[in-house]
Amino acid sequence: MPIRLDTPAESMKLNWFGNEVRFPIRSADTSGILSGQLATLAPGTGNPPHVHTREAECFMVLEGQIAMKCGANSVTLNAGDLAYLPAGLPHQLVSSASLTTKLLVLLKGGYIENAFIEASAGDLNAMKQTFAKFGVEILDEYQAAYRPVGFELVNDSHAVIRRTGDGRAVWMAGDTYTIMLSGSETDDKLALVHFDIPPGGGPLPHVHGRDFEAFVIIDGEVELYADGALATARKDDFAVLPVNIPHCFKNRTNQTSQMIAVLVPAGFERLIVEVGRTPIAGQNPPPIDDAEKKRLLQVAPRYGIKLRPEIHF
């Protein structure tokens, strides 16, 4: 089936320091270039201080609140906020003392999920040894100035902290797309886009020829089309879409739906900016018109996108 719909009931899950970690985006989905986890943290819990030596890491708070140390900084991330941390920067996360927190965690490379699988049943010392094999140093205590060998030049300025409402909002296809993390901030490794999809909203059918895409439904529901298959995705579902699959989505409810698009590599967010329009305060996005369709037809090939208007969905 061209759509893999990962639901809370069917997803692979593991225990991690007493909390549940779900694996909706597997390395097999992305040919080893990305893995994605959804961590549900009980109030006042988190992970030990650690540092990655192989990959950058992105955190996005979907619900609740997290206190994060990264390098010399201490920040609080609320629902809708995100952080993108380079390899080599020590960090630690602890959830709010009063809130259960849902945290989307995205890591370049496919080996981290294997580290979780191997280490989940062991004690802390066993976990340290296992994670060390996969390029993660678990520290005995937080050390803001610590840098692994080869990462001495990594500093706090290399981290990206993005607050809800601080992304770049664009009207396109009758929806509002807000770019939360762009390729210019991740060396084109990753982009995250927040979609506000009003009733009846959704893009034209199209094909991504370069980038893997996954949708995280954070409110409401959408109907998905992918290469003739249909699926309905609801809150907390992940829709995983491989490259070169004709697809689109529609909000067929009477309420606005929201989701996060995960794009690897980055690039599609630039098409959104080039084709879309700047929102007008107090107004709703207009439906797609002939002028926007013309811009799409002209611009899309440069981003490896092929429109499929003959598909009626």
Disulfide bonds with the S-S distance in Angstrom:
none
